[in-house]
């Protein structure tokens, strides 16, 4: 690695690791979701360590996080010769697949058909909580949710209203786009703007490290960023600008093949 490449790479890592404390188990979930989500995909322990340790995370912390993910049913581990290999369980693949459209949507178009659900009592709130597990719903408060598309059947305990026009007060914008989410999005945008253009001769491991960090930070924002009609986000929301910057960088860091990662000797 040349001195210039090393400085550029380290500067990029520093920008992305300074944003917040990195939860190692969550980093691993982001990594597998981006690089090894399909059935049969697996990553060796050596490769996992090569990708994650440049973030300032110790191998011991990786082992603890893998143990937690195995216990929670996300990851399975096995031996391949003298090495350990890790892969998503069916549960882990399903969970990753469920959120992939939200994370990787480059230009999401808000649906044109919306409906409002309102619960009155505890039985209605239970029905509302079950409905909120569906990806098309955004919770407004304990008794109200906004959903896109046609309303599903079986909502007899809820008031259901089709909606075609909205008036969005400031309190609703603040509830759906809380200040910490706005600040996290702006911080990521500022960090991405300071990252040097990725060098052409980055190794597959270095590309994987940068991709994992970018996807991880964007994932934390995208999964809290509800899909809503135009006019809902407040003026301070930089979500779409941040989205464009994320994918501009990911396009310059094409996803490395797992074979290229696992066939390389340790650096």
Secondary structure, DSSP 8 states (H G I E B T S, - for coil): --HHHHHHHHHHHHHHHSSS---HHHHHHHHHHHH--STT--EEHHHHHHHHGGGT--HHHHHHHHHHHHHTTSEEEEEETTEEEEEE-HHHHHHHHHHHHHHH-SS----S-EEEEEE-SHHHHHHHHHHTTSTTEEEEETTEEEEESS--S--TTEEEEEES-----HHHHHHHS-HHHHHHHHHHHHHHHHS----TT--HHHHHHHHHHHHHHHHHHHTTS----TT-S-TT--HHHHHHHHHHHHHHS----HHHHHTS---
